[in-house]
Amino acid sequence: MREFANLAEVAALQGQEIGVSEWILIDQARIQQFADATDDQQWIHTDPVRAAAGPFGCTIAHGFLTLSLIPRFFETAFRIRSVRMGLNYGLGRARFPAPVPVGSRLRGRFTLKSCEPLSGGGAQISIEVSVEREGSDKPVCVAESLTRQFE
């Protein structure tokens, strides 16, 4: 995990990679839990037998499951010691260029796009998150994450 003393230290790295998370395993139990939480029970995600005969040869994770892991990736990629609270503010463009087959390991790679001061303290940070699948050269998700960080 990469550590920064404060927001000013992060802001100086615009356009640069600021962290890479640990790997997370995407097993069938995690996919099923997401399907249950969102009521998205499409067979390509939840039926291993039917999915084996489908286009990917196995079940695949929901794109939104992959997207929802971004906050978890943040936790192991970098930390700003002076920040007392952070809030998800939203997402910019998000896309899913490749599927996530069951059994895949994923991690997030974070590149700082901008770090803009907020009135009253703190900053709004825009980060491009590229979610990688171990063994693949194509990302499975690329999204702009917007957070507000308060010192």
Phi and psi in radians as a Rosetta constraint file:
Dihedral C 1 N 2 CA 2 C 2 CIRCULARHARMONIC -1.596 0.35
Dihedral N 2 CA 2 C 2 N 3 CIRCULARHARMONIC 2.429 0.35
Dihedral C 2 N 3 CA 3 C 3 CIRCULARHARMONIC -2.096 0.35
Dihedral N 3 CA 3 C 3 N 4 CIRCULARHARMONIC 2.469 0.35
Dihedral C 3 N 4 CA 4 C 4 CIRCULARHARMONIC -2.130 0.35
Dihedral N 4 CA 4 C 4 N 5 CIRCULARHARMONIC 2.547 0.35
Dihedral C 4 N 5 CA 5 C 5 CIRCULARHARMONIC -1.233 0.35
Dihedral N 5 CA 5 C 5 N 6 CIRCULARHARMONIC -0.721 0.35
Dihedral C 5 N 6 CA 6 C 6 CIRCULARHARMONIC -2.764 0.35
Dihedral N 6 CA 6 C 6 N 7 CIRCULARHARMONIC 3.103 0.35
Dihedral C 6 N 7 CA 7 C 7 CIRCULARHARMONIC -1.148 0.35
Dihedral N 7 CA 7 C 7 N 8 CIRCULARHARMONIC -0.595 0.35
Dihedral C 7 N 8 CA 8 C 8 CIRCULARHARMONIC -1.070 0.35
Dihedral N 8 CA 8 C 8 N 9 CIRCULARHARMONIC -0.665 0.35
Dihedral C 8 N 9 CA 9 C 9 CIRCULARHARMONIC -1.129 0.35
Dihedral N 9 CA 9 C 9 N 10 CIRCULARHARMONIC -0.683 0.35
Dihedral C 9 N 10 CA 10 C 10 CIRCULARHARMONIC -1.208 0.35
Dihedral N 10 CA 10 C 10 N 11 CIRCULARHARMONIC -0.790 0.35
Dihedral C 10 N 11 CA 11 C 11 CIRCULARHARMONIC -0.997 0.35
Dihedral N 11 CA 11 C 11 N 12 CIRCULARHARMONIC -0.510 0.35
Dihedral C 11 N 12 CA 12 C 12 CIRCULARHARMONIC -1.231 0.35
Dihedral N 12 CA 12 C 12 N 13 CIRCULARHARMONIC -0.158 0.35
Dihedral C 12 N 13 CA 13 C 13 CIRCULARHARMONIC -1.825 0.35
Dihedral N 13 CA 13 C 13 N 14 CIRCULARHARMONIC 0.400 0.35
Dihedral C 13 N 14 CA 14 C 14 CIRCULARHARMONIC -0.921 0.35
Dihedral N 14 CA 14 C 14 N 15 CIRCULARHARMONIC 2.309 0.35
Dihedral C 14 N 15 CA 15 C 15 CIRCULARHARMONIC 1.498 0.35
Dihedral N 15 CA 15 C 15 N 16 CIRCULARHARMONIC -0.023 0.35
Dihedral C 15 N 16 CA 16 C 16 CIRCULARHARMONIC -1.960 0.35
Dihedral N 16 CA 16 C 16 N 17 CIRCULARHARMONIC 2.755 0.35
Dihedral C 16 N 17 CA 17 C 17 CIRCULARHARMONIC -1.235 0.35
Dihedral N 17 CA 17 C 17 N 18 CIRCULARHARMONIC 2.299 0.35
Dihedral C 17 N 18 CA 18 C 18 CIRCULARHARMONIC -1.997 0.35
Dihedral N 18 CA 18 C 18 N 19 CIRCULARHARMONIC -0.070 0.35
Dihedral C 18 N 19 CA 19 C 19 CIRCULARHARMONIC 3.050 0.35
Dihedral N 19 CA 19 C 19 N 20 CIRCULARHARMONIC 2.778 0.35
Dihedral C 19 N 20 CA 20 C 20 CIRCULARHARMONIC -2.365 0.35
Dihedral N 20 CA 20 C 20 N 21 CIRCULARHARMONIC 2.282 0.35
Dihedral C 20 N 21 CA 21 C 21 CIRCULARHARMONIC -1.413 0.35
Dihedral N 21 CA 21 C 21 N 22 CIRCULARHARMONIC 3.033 0.35
Dihedral C 21 N 22 CA 22 C 22 CIRCULARHARMONIC -1.319 0.35
Dihedral N 22 CA 22 C 22 N 23 CIRCULARHARMONIC 2.886 0.35
Dihedral C 22 N 23 CA 23 C 23 CIRCULARHARMONIC -1.360 0.35
Dihedral N 23 CA 23 C 23 N 24 CIRCULARHARMONIC 2.585 0.35
Dihedral C 23 N 24 CA 24 C 24 CIRCULARHARMONIC -2.226 0.35
Dihedral N 24 CA 24 C 24 N 25 CIRCULARHARMONIC 2.288 0.35
Dihedral C 24 N 25 CA 25 C 25 CIRCULARHARMONIC -1.423 0.35
Dihedral N 25 CA 25 C 25 N 26 CIRCULARHARMONIC 2.323 0.35
Dihedral C 25 N 26 CA 26 C 26 CIRCULARHARMONIC -1.852 0.35
Dihedral N 26 CA 26 C 26 N 27 CIRCULARHARMONIC 1.610 0.35
Dihedral C 26 N 27 CA 27 C 27 CIRCULARHARMONIC -1.715 0.35
Dihedral N 27 CA 27 C 27 N 28 CIRCULARHARMONIC 3.047 0.35
Dihedral C 27 N 28 CA 28 C 28 CIRCULARHARMONIC -1.134 0.35
Dihedral N 28 CA 28 C 28 N 29 CIRCULARHARMONIC -0.577 0.35
Dihedral C 28 N 29 CA 29 C 29 CIRCULARHARMONIC -1.087 0.35
Dihedral N 29 CA 29 C 29 N 30 CIRCULARHARMONIC -0.744 0.35
Dihedral C 29 N 30 CA 30 C 30 CIRCULARHARMONIC -1.142 0.35
Dihedral N 30 CA 30 C 30 N 31 CIRCULARHARMONIC -0.738 0.35
Dihedral C 30 N 31 CA 31 C 31 CIRCULARHARMONIC -1.077 0.35
Dihedral N 31 CA 31 C 31 N 32 CIRCULARHARMONIC -0.769 0.35
Dihedral C 31 N 32 CA 32 C 32 CIRCULARHARMONIC -1.141 0.35
Dihedral N 32 CA 32 C 32 N 33 CIRCULARHARMONIC -0.706 0.35
Dihedral C 32 N 33 CA 33 C 33 CIRCULARHARMONIC -1.065 0.35
Dihedral N 33 CA 33 C 33 N 34 CIRCULARHARMONIC -0.709 0.35
Dihedral C 33 N 34 CA 34 C 34 CIRCULARHARMONIC -1.151 0.35
Dihedral N 34 CA 34 C 34 N 35 CIRCULARHARMONIC -0.750 0.35
Dihedral C 34 N 35 CA 35 C 35 CIRCULARHARMONIC -1.031 0.35
Dihedral N 35 CA 35 C 35 N 36 CIRCULARHARMONIC -0.737 0.35
Dihedral C 35 N 36 CA 36 C 36 CIRCULARHARMONIC -1.162 0.35
Dihedral N 36 CA 36 C 36 N 37 CIRCULARHARMONIC -0.697 0.35
Dihedral C 36 N 37 CA 37 C 37 CIRCULARHARMONIC -1.210 0.35
Dihedral N 37 CA 37 C 37 N 38 CIRCULARHARMONIC -0.530 0.35
Dihedral C 37 N 38 CA 38 C 38 CIRCULARHARMONIC -1.875 0.35
Dihedral N 38 CA 38 C 38 N 39 CIRCULARHARMONIC -0.051 0.35
Dihedral C 38 N 39 CA 39 C 39 CIRCULARHARMONIC 1.051 0.35
Dihedral N 39 CA 39 C 39 N 40 CIRCULARHARMONIC 0.477 0.35
Dihedral C 39 N 40 CA 40 C 40 CIRCULARHARMONIC -1.810 0.35
Dihedral N 40 CA 40 C 40 N 41 CIRCULARHARMONIC 1.578 0.35
Dihedral C 40 N 41 CA 41 C 41 CIRCULARHARMONIC -1.774 0.35
Dihedral N 41 CA 41 C 41 N 42 CIRCULARHARMONIC 0.458 0.35
Dihedral C 41 N 42 CA 42 C 42 CIRCULARHARMONIC -0.948 0.35
Dihedral N 42 CA 42 C 42 N 43 CIRCULARHARMONIC 2.384 0.35
Dihedral C 42 N 43 CA 43 C 43 CIRCULARHARMONIC -0.998 0.35
Dihedral N 43 CA 43 C 43 N 44 CIRCULARHARMONIC -0.530 0.35
Dihedral C 43 N 44 CA 44 C 44 CIRCULARHARMONIC -1.092 0.35
Dihedral N 44 CA 44 C 44 N 45 CIRCULARHARMONIC -0.344 0.35
Dihedral C 44 N 45 CA 45 C 45 CIRCULARHARMONIC -1.771 0.35
Dihedral N 45 CA 45 C 45 N 46 CIRCULARHARMONIC -0.613 0.35
Dihedral C 45 N 46 CA 46 C 46 CIRCULARHARMONIC -1.978 0.35
Dihedral N 46 CA 46 C 46 N 47 CIRCULARHARMONIC -0.166 0.35
Dihedral C 46 N 47 CA 47 C 47 CIRCULARHARMONIC -2.059 0.35
Dihedral N 47 CA 47 C 47 N 48 CIRCULARHARMONIC 1.576 0.35
Dihedral C 47 N 48 CA 48 C 48 CIRCULARHARMONIC -0.988 0.35
Dihedral N 48 CA 48 C 48 N 49 CIRCULARHARMONIC -0.619 0.35
Dihedral C 48 N 49 CA 49 C 49 CIRCULARHARMONIC -1.190 0.35
Dihedral N 49 CA 49 C 49 N 50 CIRCULARHARMONIC -0.893 0.35
Dihedral C 49 N 50 CA 50 C 50 CIRCULARHARMONIC -1.142 0.35
Dihedral N 50 CA 50 C 50 N 51 CIRCULARHARMONIC -0.711 0.35
Dihedral C 50 N 51 CA 51 C 51 CIRCULARHARMONIC -1.132 0.35
Dihedral N 51 CA 51 C 51 N 52 CIRCULARHARMONIC -0.498 0.35
Dihedral C 51 N 52 CA 52 C 52 CIRCULARHARMONIC -1.052 0.35
Dihedral N 52 CA 52 C 52 N 53 CIRCULARHARMONIC -0.519 0.35
Dihedral C 52 N 53 CA 53 C 53 CIRCULARHARMONIC -1.643 0.35
Dihedral N 53 CA 53 C 53 N 54 CIRCULARHARMONIC 0.021 0.35
Dihedral C 53 N 54 CA 54 C 54 CIRCULARHARMONIC -1.516 0.35
Dihedral N 54 CA 54 C 54 N 55 CIRCULARHARMONIC -2.970 0.35
Dihedral C 54 N 55 CA 55 C 55 CIRCULARHARMONIC -1.172 0.35
Dihedral N 55 CA 55 C 55 N 56 CIRCULARHARMONIC -0.344 0.35
Dihedral C 55 N 56 CA 56 C 56 CIRCULARHARMONIC -1.911 0.35
Dihedral N 56 CA 56 C 56 N 57 CIRCULARHARMONIC -0.122 0.35
Dihedral C 56 N 57 CA 57 C 57 CIRCULARHARMONIC 1.364 0.35
Dihedral N 57 CA 57 C 57 N 58 CIRCULARHARMONIC 0.051 0.35
Dihedral C 57 N 58 CA 58 C 58 CIRCULARHARMONIC -2.940 0.35
Dihedral N 58 CA 58 C 58 N 59 CIRCULARHARMONIC 3.051 0.35
Dihedral C 58 N 59 CA 59 C 59 CIRCULARHARMONIC -1.239 0.35
Dihedral N 59 CA 59 C 59 N 60 CIRCULARHARMONIC 2.719 0.35
Dihedral C 59 N 60 CA 60 C 60 CIRCULARHARMONIC -2.234 0.35
Dihedral N 60 CA 60 C 60 N 61 CIRCULARHARMONIC 2.690 0.35
Dihedral C 60 N 61 CA 61 C 61 CIRCULARHARMONIC -1.256 0.35
Dihedral N 61 CA 61 C 61 N 62 CIRCULARHARMONIC 2.621 0.35
Dihedral C 61 N 62 CA 62 C 62 CIRCULARHARMONIC -1.096 0.35
Dihedral N 62 CA 62 C 62 N 63 CIRCULARHARMONIC 2.475 0.35
Dihedral C 62 N 63 CA 63 C 63 CIRCULARHARMONIC -1.007 0.35
Dihedral N 63 CA 63 C 63 N 64 CIRCULARHARMONIC -0.703 0.35
Dihedral C 63 N 64 CA 64 C 64 CIRCULARHARMONIC -1.232 0.35
Dihedral N 64 CA 64 C 64 N 65 CIRCULARHARMONIC -0.420 0.35
Dihedral C 64 N 65 CA 65 C 65 CIRCULARHARMONIC -1.115 0.35
Dihedral N 65 CA 65 C 65 N 66 CIRCULARHARMONIC -0.842 0.35
Dihedral C 65 N 66 CA 66 C 66 CIRCULARHARMONIC -0.998 0.35
Dihedral N 66 CA 66 C 66 N 67 CIRCULARHARMONIC -0.819 0.35
Dihedral C 66 N 67 CA 67 C 67 CIRCULARHARMONIC -1.073 0.35
Dihedral N 67 CA 67 C 67 N 68 CIRCULARHARMONIC -0.680 0.35
Dihedral C 67 N 68 CA 68 C 68 CIRCULARHARMONIC -1.206 0.35
Dihedral N 68 CA 68 C 68 N 69 CIRCULARHARMONIC -0.257 0.35
Dihedral C 68 N 69 CA 69 C 69 CIRCULARHARMONIC -1.430 0.35
Dihedral N 69 CA 69 C 69 N 70 CIRCULARHARMONIC -0.138 0.35
Dihedral C 69 N 70 CA 70 C 70 CIRCULARHARMONIC -0.952 0.35
Dihedral N 70 CA 70 C 70 N 71 CIRCULARHARMONIC -0.803 0.35
Dihedral C 70 N 71 CA 71 C 71 CIRCULARHARMONIC -1.029 0.35
Dihedral N 71 CA 71 C 71 N 72 CIRCULARHARMONIC -0.628 0.35
Dihedral C 71 N 72 CA 72 C 72 CIRCULARHARMONIC -1.166 0.35
Dihedral N 72 CA 72 C 72 N 73 CIRCULARHARMONIC -0.706 0.35
Dihedral C 72 N 73 CA 73 C 73 CIRCULARHARMONIC -1.071 0.35
Dihedral N 73 CA 73 C 73 N 74 CIRCULARHARMONIC -0.702 0.35
Dihedral C 73 N 74 CA 74 C 74 CIRCULARHARMONIC -0.933 0.35
Dihedral N 74 CA 74 C 74 N 75 CIRCULARHARMONIC -0.750 0.35
Dihedral C 74 N 75 CA 75 C 75 CIRCULARHARMONIC -1.030 0.35
Dihedral N 75 CA 75 C 75 N 76 CIRCULARHARMONIC -0.505 0.35
Dihedral C 75 N 76 CA 76 C 76 CIRCULARHARMONIC -1.934 0.35
Dihedral N 76 CA 76 C 76 N 77 CIRCULARHARMONIC -0.001 0.35
Dihedral C 76 N 77 CA 77 C 77 CIRCULARHARMONIC -1.591 0.35
Dihedral N 77 CA 77 C 77 N 78 CIRCULARHARMONIC -0.807 0.35
Dihedral C 77 N 78 CA 78 C 78 CIRCULARHARMONIC -2.793 0.35
Dihedral N 78 CA 78 C 78 N 79 CIRCULARHARMONIC 2.835 0.35
Dihedral C 78 N 79 CA 79 C 79 CIRCULARHARMONIC -2.497 0.35
Dihedral N 79 CA 79 C 79 N 80 CIRCULARHARMONIC 2.464 0.35
Dihedral C 79 N 80 CA 80 C 80 CIRCULARHARMONIC -1.935 0.35
Dihedral N 80 CA 80 C 80 N 81 CIRCULARHARMONIC 1.875 0.35
Dihedral C 80 N 81 CA 81 C 81 CIRCULARHARMONIC -1.016 0.35
Dihedral N 81 CA 81 C 81 N 82 CIRCULARHARMONIC -0.605 0.35
Dihedral C 81 N 82 CA 82 C 82 CIRCULARHARMONIC -1.355 0.35
Dihedral N 82 CA 82 C 82 N 83 CIRCULARHARMONIC -0.218 0.35
Dihedral C 82 N 83 CA 83 C 83 CIRCULARHARMONIC -1.355 0.35
Dihedral N 83 CA 83 C 83 N 84 CIRCULARHARMONIC 2.192 0.35
Dihedral C 83 N 84 CA 84 C 84 CIRCULARHARMONIC -1.667 0.35
Dihedral N 84 CA 84 C 84 N 85 CIRCULARHARMONIC -0.358 0.35
Dihedral C 84 N 85 CA 85 C 85 CIRCULARHARMONIC -2.777 0.35
Dihedral N 85 CA 85 C 85 N 86 CIRCULARHARMONIC 2.435 0.35
Dihedral C 85 N 86 CA 86 C 86 CIRCULARHARMONIC -2.261 0.35
Dihedral N 86 CA 86 C 86 N 87 CIRCULARHARMONIC 2.548 0.35
Dihedral C 86 N 87 CA 87 C 87 CIRCULARHARMONIC -2.252 0.35
Dihedral N 87 CA 87 C 87 N 88 CIRCULARHARMONIC 2.413 0.35
Dihedral C 87 N 88 CA 88 C 88 CIRCULARHARMONIC -1.198 0.35
Dihedral N 88 CA 88 C 88 N 89 CIRCULARHARMONIC 2.250 0.35
Dihedral C 88 N 89 CA 89 C 89 CIRCULARHARMONIC -1.857 0.35
Dihedral N 89 CA 89 C 89 N 90 CIRCULARHARMONIC -0.418 0.35
Dihedral C 89 N 90 CA 90 C 90 CIRCULARHARMONIC 2.692 0.35
Dihedral N 90 CA 90 C 90 N 91 CIRCULARHARMONIC -2.961 0.35
Dihedral C 90 N 91 CA 91 C 91 CIRCULARHARMONIC -2.291 0.35
Dihedral N 91 CA 91 C 91 N 92 CIRCULARHARMONIC 2.541 0.35
Dihedral C 91 N 92 CA 92 C 92 CIRCULARHARMONIC -1.603 0.35
Dihedral N 92 CA 92 C 92 N 93 CIRCULARHARMONIC -2.586 0.35
Dihedral C 92 N 93 CA 93 C 93 CIRCULARHARMONIC -0.986 0.35
Dihedral N 93 CA 93 C 93 N 94 CIRCULARHARMONIC 2.295 0.35
Dihedral C 93 N 94 CA 94 C 94 CIRCULARHARMONIC -2.262 0.35
Dihedral N 94 CA 94 C 94 N 95 CIRCULARHARMONIC 2.408 0.35
Dihedral C 94 N 95 CA 95 C 95 CIRCULARHARMONIC -2.573 0.35
Dihedral N 95 CA 95 C 95 N 96 CIRCULARHARMONIC 2.812 0.35
Dihedral C 95 N 96 CA 96 C 96 CIRCULARHARMONIC -2.197 0.35
Dihedral N 96 CA 96 C 96 N 97 CIRCULARHARMONIC 1.460 0.35
Dihedral C 96 N 97 CA 97 C 97 CIRCULARHARMONIC -1.212 0.35
Dihedral N 97 CA 97 C 97 N 98 CIRCULARHARMONIC -0.319 0.35
Dihedral C 97 N 98 CA 98 C 98 CIRCULARHARMONIC -2.589 0.35
Dihedral N 98 CA 98 C 98 N 99 CIRCULARHARMONIC 2.653 0.35
Dihedral C 98 N 99 CA 99 C 99 CIRCULARHARMONIC -1.300 0.35
Dihedral N 99 CA 99 C 99 N 100 CIRCULARHARMONIC 2.866 0.35
Dihedral C 99 N 100 CA 100 C 100 CIRCULARHARMONIC -2.038 0.35
Dihedral N 100 CA 100 C 100 N 101 CIRCULARHARMONIC 1.657 0.35
Dihedral C 100 N 101 CA 101 C 101 CIRCULARHARMONIC -1.153 0.35
Dihedral N 101 CA 101 C 101 N 102 CIRCULARHARMONIC 2.567 0.35
Dihedral C 101 N 102 CA 102 C 102 CIRCULARHARMONIC -0.922 0.35
Dihedral N 102 CA 102 C 102 N 103 CIRCULARHARMONIC 2.465 0.35
Dihedral C 102 N 103 CA 103 C 103 CIRCULARHARMONIC 1.592 0.35
Dihedral N 103 CA 103 C 103 N 104 CIRCULARHARMONIC -0.070 0.35
Dihedral C 103 N 104 CA 104 C 104 CIRCULARHARMONIC -1.271 0.35
Dihedral N 104 CA 104 C 104 N 105 CIRCULARHARMONIC 2.701 0.35
Dihedral C 104 N 105 CA 105 C 105 CIRCULARHARMONIC -1.979 0.35
Dihedral N 105 CA 105 C 105 N 106 CIRCULARHARMONIC 2.320 0.35
Dihedral C 105 N 106 CA 106 C 106 CIRCULARHARMONIC -2.097 0.35
Dihedral N 106 CA 106 C 106 N 107 CIRCULARHARMONIC 2.676 0.35
Dihedral C 106 N 107 CA 107 C 107 CIRCULARHARMONIC -2.585 0.35
Dihedral N 107 CA 107 C 107 N 108 CIRCULARHARMONIC 2.801 0.35
Dihedral C 107 N 108 CA 108 C 108 CIRCULARHARMONIC -1.854 0.35
Dihedral N 108 CA 108 C 108 N 109 CIRCULARHARMONIC 2.433 0.35
Dihedral C 108 N 109 CA 109 C 109 CIRCULARHARMONIC -2.041 0.35
Dihedral N 109 CA 109 C 109 N 110 CIRCULARHARMONIC 2.207 0.35
Dihedral C 109 N 110 CA 110 C 110 CIRCULARHARMONIC -1.964 0.35
Dihedral N 110 CA 110 C 110 N 111 CIRCULARHARMONIC 2.175 0.35
Dihedral C 110 N 111 CA 111 C 111 CIRCULARHARMONIC -2.114 0.35
Dihedral N 111 CA 111 C 111 N 112 CIRCULARHARMONIC 2.195 0.35
Dihedral C 111 N 112 CA 112 C 112 CIRCULARHARMONIC -1.278 0.35
Dihedral N 112 CA 112 C 112 N 113 CIRCULARHARMONIC 2.147 0.35
Dihedral C 112 N 113 CA 113 C 113 CIRCULARHARMONIC -1.615 0.35
Dihedral N 113 CA 113 C 113 N 114 CIRCULARHARMONIC -0.794 0.35
Dihedral C 113 N 114 CA 114 C 114 CIRCULARHARMONIC -2.795 0.35
Dihedral N 114 CA 114 C 114 N 115 CIRCULARHARMONIC 2.769 0.35
Dihedral C 114 N 115 CA 115 C 115 CIRCULARHARMONIC -2.488 0.35
Dihedral N 115 CA 115 C 115 N 116 CIRCULARHARMONIC 1.721 0.35
Dihedral C 115 N 116 CA 116 C 116 CIRCULARHARMONIC -1.849 0.35
Dihedral N 116 CA 116 C 116 N 117 CIRCULARHARMONIC 2.245 0.35
Dihedral C 116 N 117 CA 117 C 117 CIRCULARHARMONIC -1.051 0.35
Dihedral N 117 CA 117 C 117 N 118 CIRCULARHARMONIC 2.542 0.35
Dihedral C 117 N 118 CA 118 C 118 CIRCULARHARMONIC -1.851 0.35
Dihedral N 118 CA 118 C 118 N 119 CIRCULARHARMONIC 2.528 0.35
Dihedral C 118 N 119 CA 119 C 119 CIRCULARHARMONIC -1.127 0.35
Dihedral N 119 CA 119 C 119 N 120 CIRCULARHARMONIC 2.405 0.35
Dihedral C 119 N 120 CA 120 C 120 CIRCULARHARMONIC 1.560 0.35
Dihedral N 120 CA 120 C 120 N 121 CIRCULARHARMONIC 0.043 0.35
Dihedral C 120 N 121 CA 121 C 121 CIRCULARHARMONIC 1.820 0.35
Dihedral N 121 CA 121 C 121 N 122 CIRCULARHARMONIC 2.729 0.35
Dihedral C 121 N 122 CA 122 C 122 CIRCULARHARMONIC 1.537 0.35
Dihedral N 122 CA 122 C 122 N 123 CIRCULARHARMONIC -2.959 0.35
Dihedral C 122 N 123 CA 123 C 123 CIRCULARHARMONIC -2.683 0.35
Dihedral N 123 CA 123 C 123 N 124 CIRCULARHARMONIC 2.668 0.35
Dihedral C 123 N 124 CA 124 C 124 CIRCULARHARMONIC -1.714 0.35
Dihedral N 124 CA 124 C 124 N 125 CIRCULARHARMONIC 2.178 0.35
Dihedral C 124 N 125 CA 125 C 125 CIRCULARHARMONIC -1.969 0.35
Dihedral N 125 CA 125 C 125 N 126 CIRCULARHARMONIC 2.274 0.35
Dihedral C 125 N 126 CA 126 C 126 CIRCULARHARMONIC -1.907 0.35
Dihedral N 126 CA 126 C 126 N 127 CIRCULARHARMONIC 2.156 0.35
Dihedral C 126 N 127 CA 127 C 127 CIRCULARHARMONIC -2.265 0.35
Dihedral N 127 CA 127 C 127 N 128 CIRCULARHARMONIC 2.321 0.35
Dihedral C 127 N 128 CA 128 C 128 CIRCULARHARMONIC -1.486 0.35
Dihedral N 128 CA 128 C 128 N 129 CIRCULARHARMONIC 2.154 0.35
Dihedral C 128 N 129 CA 129 C 129 CIRCULARHARMONIC -1.883 0.35
Dihedral N 129 CA 129 C 129 N 130 CIRCULARHARMONIC 2.153 0.35
Dihedral C 129 N 130 CA 130 C 130 CIRCULARHARMONIC -1.939 0.35
Dihedral N 130 CA 130 C 130 N 131 CIRCULARHARMONIC 2.012 0.35
Dihedral C 130 N 131 CA 131 C 131 CIRCULARHARMONIC -1.601 0.35
Dihedral N 131 CA 131 C 131 N 132 CIRCULARHARMONIC 2.113 0.35
Dihedral C 131 N 132 CA 132 C 132 CIRCULARHARMONIC -1.792 0.35
Dihedral N 132 CA 132 C 132 N 133 CIRCULARHARMONIC 2.561 0.35
Dihedral C 132 N 133 CA 133 C 133 CIRCULARHARMONIC -1.846 0.35
Dihedral N 133 CA 133 C 133 N 134 CIRCULARHARMONIC 2.252 0.35
Dihedral C 133 N 134 CA 134 C 134 CIRCULARHARMONIC -0.965 0.35
Dihedral N 134 CA 134 C 134 N 135 CIRCULARHARMONIC 2.269 0.35
Dihedral C 134 N 135 CA 135 C 135 CIRCULARHARMONIC 1.520 0.35
Dihedral N 135 CA 135 C 135 N 136 CIRCULARHARMONIC 0.011 0.35
Dihedral C 135 N 136 CA 136 C 136 CIRCULARHARMONIC -2.069 0.35
Dihedral N 136 CA 136 C 136 N 137 CIRCULARHARMONIC 2.510 0.35
Dihedral C 136 N 137 CA 137 C 137 CIRCULARHARMONIC -1.630 0.35
Dihedral N 137 CA 137 C 137 N 138 CIRCULARHARMONIC -0.024 0.35
Dihedral C 137 N 138 CA 138 C 138 CIRCULARHARMONIC -1.920 0.35
Dihedral N 138 CA 138 C 138 N 139 CIRCULARHARMONIC 2.294 0.35
Dihedral C 138 N 139 CA 139 C 139 CIRCULARHARMONIC -1.164 0.35
Dihedral N 139 CA 139 C 139 N 140 CIRCULARHARMONIC 2.683 0.35
Dihedral C 139 N 140 CA 140 C 140 CIRCULARHARMONIC -1.686 0.35
Dihedral N 140 CA 140 C 140 N 141 CIRCULARHARMONIC -0.286 0.35
Dihedral C 140 N 141 CA 141 C 141 CIRCULARHARMONIC -2.738 0.35
Dihedral N 141 CA 141 C 141 N 142 CIRCULARHARMONIC 2.394 0.35
Dihedral C 141 N 142 CA 142 C 142 CIRCULARHARMONIC -2.328 0.35
Dihedral N 142 CA 142 C 142 N 143 CIRCULARHARMONIC 2.181 0.35
Dihedral C 142 N 143 CA 143 C 143 CIRCULARHARMONIC -2.595 0.35
Dihedral N 143 CA 143 C 143 N 144 CIRCULARHARMONIC 2.674 0.35
Dihedral C 143 N 144 CA 144 C 144 CIRCULARHARMONIC -1.636 0.35
Dihedral N 144 CA 144 C 144 N 145 CIRCULARHARMONIC 2.086 0.35
Dihedral C 144 N 145 CA 145 C 145 CIRCULARHARMONIC -1.764 0.35
Dihedral N 145 CA 145 C 145 N 146 CIRCULARHARMONIC 2.255 0.35
Dihedral C 145 N 146 CA 146 C 146 CIRCULARHARMONIC -1.936 0.35
Dihedral N 146 CA 146 C 146 N 147 CIRCULARHARMONIC 2.153 0.35
Dihedral C 146 N 147 CA 147 C 147 CIRCULARHARMONIC -2.245 0.35
Dihedral N 147 CA 147 C 147 N 148 CIRCULARHARMONIC 2.738 0.35
Dihedral C 147 N 148 CA 148 C 148 CIRCULARHARMONIC -2.019 0.35
Dihedral N 148 CA 148 C 148 N 149 CIRCULARHARMONIC 2.175 0.35
Dihedral C 148 N 149 CA 149 C 149 CIRCULARHARMONIC -2.016 0.35
Dihedral N 149 CA 149 C 149 N 150 CIRCULARHARMONIC 2.348 0.35
Dihedral C 149 N 150 CA 150 C 150 CIRCULARHARMONIC -2.132 0.35
Dihedral N 150 CA 150 C 150 N 151 CIRCULARHARMONIC 2.258 0.35
